[in-house]
């Protein structure tokens, strides 16, 4: 009468052993798919730097020791890690020194990439939407100021998309979209940057990191939550979609891997009850309209997933 029970126990034990072996094999395979890099270099702007997230270093570059680069380096146990990300960086900061109000704040970021570099993350392009050293800060200032005088309209869109009243058709019309043009203008510069990285570090894997979901898809969700009109939220959400689409296509055409951070951060935008991107008045440490520590962690997870 005891034999069936023994067989059941033996079968259960064998199943446990098999499951354990399978899990070990899976874990080993995952580790083999993402070996520890010898030299990982993080390049990019304030979203890559973790601007405002403690603890901060590198002066006006606002570089955090909890940005996604640091988290990825720790998770992969990188042999060496170099972080030269810097707030307000534009694409030109990859090859030229970066200045803020005539103060040199950072060396050309590509100087950090060497022949032994085998992993590079690059998060860049957003600040090229602005014409001053503030980069994206240009847009924030224009959109917030416009909302004060025209809270029911689309003052930000009207500025950048050249909205105007057309008397001949008796309707509101739009001209060229400056922000769309600037996105198109940044594409060849980013492509050139990727080519330069390949030339300096031929064996490096390059990840071009996109921008998170700063704004919701429906502007109505921001009513009484952020000082931007609902119409402008809709417009700017579309601009960020265009920016990420450009980064994705540029990565594909230049031997890099695009990292989608918009999808995993969706629903946690500046107008959400559970913000991973802080708004005009941050509730946790971060520069306004930038990822907080949780946002940087989610972006790090996206990078690690792309490496698998």
CORURZI-V910790 format. One record per residue. N is the residue number from 0. PSI is psi as a letter, one per 40 degrees, with the letter a starting at -180 (999 if undefined). BURIAL is I if it has 16 or more other C-alpha atoms within 10 Angstrom, else O. Layout:
n-><N;N>
psi-><PSI;PSI>
burial-><BURIAL;BURIAL>
This chain:
n-><0;1;2;3;4;5;6;7;8;9;10;11;12;13;14;15;16;17;18;19;20;21;22;23;24;25;26;27;28;29;30;31;32;33;34;35;36;37;38;39;40;41;42;43;44;45;46;47;48;49;50;51;52;53;54;55;56;57;58;59;60;61;62;63;64;65;66;67;68;69;70;71;72;73;74;75;76;77;78;79;80;81;82;83;84;85;86;87;88;89;90;91;92;93;94;95;96;97;98;99;100;101;102;103;104;105;106;107;108;109;110;111;112;113;114;115;116;117;118;119;120;121;122;123;124;125;126;127;128;129;130;131;132;133;134;135;136;137;138;139;140;141;142;143;144;145;146;147;148;149;150;151;152;153;154;155;156;157;158;159;160;161;162;163;164;165;166;167;168;169;170;171;172;173;174;175;176;177;178;179;180;181;182;183;184;185;186;187;188;189;190;191;192;193;194;195;196;197;198;199;200;201;202;203;204;205;206;207;208;209;210;211;212;213;214;215;216;217;218;219;220;221;222;223;224;225;226;227;228;229;230;231;232;233;234;235;236;237;238;239;240;241;242;243;244;245;246;247;248;249;250;251;252;253;254;255;256;257;258;259;260;261;262;263;264;265;266;267;268;269;270;271;272;273;274;275;276;277;278;279;280;281;282;283;284;285;286;287;288;289;290;291;292;293;294;295;296;297;298;299;300;301;302;303;304;305;306;307>
psi-><d;e;d;d;d;d;d;d;d;d;d;d;d;d;d;d;d;d;d;d;d;d;d;d;d;d;d;d;d;d;d;d;d;g;i;h;i;d;h;h;h;h;i;a;a;d;d;d;d;f;h;e;h;i;i;i;a;f;b;e;e;f;h;i;e;e;i;d;d;d;d;d;d;d;d;e;f;h;d;i;h;h;h;f;i;h;i;e;h;i;d;e;e;d;e;i;i;h;i;h;f;e;h;h;e;i;i;h;d;e;d;e;h;i;d;e;h;e;h;h;h;h;h;i;d;d;e;e;e;i;e;a;e;e;b;d;d;d;d;d;d;d;d;d;d;d;d;d;e;g;e;e;a;g;d;d;d;d;d;d;e;f;h;i;h;h;d;d;e;f;i;h;i;i;a;i;h;d;d;d;d;d;d;d;d;d;d;d;d;d;d;d;d;d;d;d;d;d;d;d;g;d;e;i;h;h;h;h;h;i;i;i;g;d;i;i;d;h;d;d;e;e;h;e;d;i;f;h;i;d;d;d;d;d;d;d;d;d;d;d;d;d;d;d;d;d;d;d;d;d;d;d;e;f;f;i;h;h;h;h;e;d;d;e;e;h;e;f;a;e;e;i;e;g;h;e;h;i;a;d;g;h;e;i;h;i;i;h;f;i;i;a;d;d;d;d;d;d;d;d;d;d;d;d;d;d;e;999>
burial-><O;O;O;O;O;O;O;O;O;O;O;O;O;O;O;O;O;O;O;O;O;O;O;O;O;O;O;O;O;O;O;O;O;O;O;I;I;O;I;I;I;I;I;I;I;I;I;I;I;I;I;I;I;I;O;I;O;O;O;I;I;I;I;I;I;I;I;I;I;I;I;I;I;O;O;O;O;I;O;O;I;I;I;I;I;I;I;I;I;I;I;I;I;I;O;O;O;I;I;I;O;O;O;O;I;I;I;O;I;I;O;I;I;I;O;O;I;I;I;I;I;I;I;I;I;I;I;I;I;I;O;O;I;I;I;I;I;O;I;I;O;I;I;I;I;I;I;O;O;O;I;O;I;I;I;I;I;I;I;I;I;O;I;O;O;O;O;O;O;O;O;O;O;O;O;O;I;I;I;I;O;I;I;O;O;I;I;O;I;I;I;O;I;I;I;I;I;I;O;I;I;O;O;I;I;I;I;I;I;I;I;I;I;I;I;I;I;O;I;O;I;I;O;O;O;I;I;I;I;I;I;I;I;I;I;I;I;O;I;I;I;I;I;I;I;I;I;I;O;I;I;O;O;I;O;I;I;I;I;I;I;I;O;O;I;I;I;I;I;I;I;I;O;O;I;I;I;I;I;I;O;I;O;I;I;I;I;I;I;I;I;I;I;I;I;I;I;I;I;I;I;I;I;I;O;O;I;O>
